[in-house]
Amino acid sequence: MEESFSEAAPSETSRWLTQSKDKSNKPKPQPISEISVTHALHIKTGLSELDRVLGGGVVPGSVILIGGDPGIGKSTLLLQALDSMKKRVLYVSGEESSAQIKLRADRLRISAKDLYLLAETTLEDILTHAEILKPAAIVIDSIQTVYTNQITSSPGSVSQIREVAAQLMFYAKKSNIAIFIIGHVTKDGAIAGPRLLEHIVDTVLYFEGDKSHAYRLIRSVKNRFGSVHEIGVFEMKGVGLVEVSNPSSLFLSERSKSVPGSVIVACAEGERPLLVELQALSADSYLPLPRRTTSGVDPNRVSLLIAVLEKRAGLRFLGQDIFVNVVSGIEMSEPAIDLGLALSMATSLRDKPLDANTAVFGEIDLLGEIRPVQYALQRVKEAQKLGFLRVLLPARNLEILKREEGEALTIACVGVANIGEALKYI
């Protein structure tokens, strides 16, 4: 059965939400050259990692959707952000009472006088309070618990989520108030409700992390006011989320050196370079179909690279179980990690380590060629800053670096054109 709208007669409050009382205030077409922006473009949250992902801060009038697994730290992050904004803000919870939120705020040492709490689930009442309070930002925790009287279906239904999100978007643009929306996620990690929800909002952030690890990543997948695929890194501690300003150093602090299967790869999330450790284990299999188990990387990409190594480099993984892991529990998806994945599996199979002072990056195509990637200079500088002595990178990236940087780099850069040349350094 397909869900359909069942509309009730609009109340005075709901009619106020969707209609302007003065017809003369209706927006009219204007030449773009005559539109002036008088308000501040961004409001700093006080958390530099969150500001980075948002594109410099919160844009007034924007609607920001944050999704993530239950208990990952979404509410904690936004409470800390509201506390640091130093402006009048409103936190609306449909899942907890104000007293429960206050207990968590005490644990996080949050005591901002301009942070207002409201336990409410009716959209019309929430916006009436917001109209009186006039905050700089509002948090809705969560969108699945809020409902509007204009629709008779239950809270959390597709029609309710869609209508509530549309009304919040309209109110944010009309009042120039930034609105954060927390959304539940499904089993496959997508935000529950219609995909239309992601199209309505201005920014979509995903809060990621393995609960068995302390690190949390907030990733931008849509941003009308900044670049996408930026990440912010936090560490979960007893006092809440603590920013990690140098995540590469933290991720590599406990790595094992000169061990077969361990390779340091220079990846980039947005424009931010990160050095992380990839580990692979190749072991004899006693199963008719050897296992290919991965954590933090795409298993299909691993299977493709195994095929390339067998066809183009002469390695034989037949009868081998392959296990691949990204240390620290983060997710990596960019093609530039291909060279690191291939070398980690090859070093484990040959039982010969890669030099511990070498970092690698590069995309591998089906012909075994190492293709150039973006932000090569940033990756090389990050490796140089952390004390690495050599970087294996695509040959075409090296040509560009030599032409643009000359002798500015003190780290040894080695260009490789194909997977065969890269394997010589094992």
Buried (B, 14 or more C-beta within 10 A) or exposed (E): EEEEEEEEEBEEBBEBBEEEEEEEEEEEEEEEEEEEEEEEEBBBBBBEBBBBBBBBBBBBBBBBBBBBBEEBBBBBBBBBBBBBBBBBBBBBBBBBEBEEBBEBBEEBEBEBEBBBBBBBBBBBBBBBBBBEBEBBBBBBBBBBBBBBBBBEBEBBBBBBBBBBBBBBBBBBBEBEBBBBBBBBBEEEEEBBBBEEBBEBBBBBBBBBBBEEEBBBBBBBBBBEBBEBBBBBBBBBEEEBBBBBEEBBBBBBEEBEEEBBBBBBBBBBBBEBBBBBBBBBBBBEBEEEEBEBEBBBBBEEBBEBBBEBBEEBBEBEBEEBBBBBBBBBBBBBEBBBBBBBBBBBBBBBBBEEBBEBBBBBBBBBBEEBBBBBBEBBBBBBBBBBBBEBBBBBBBBBBBEEBEEEEEEEBEBEBBBBBBBEBBBEBB
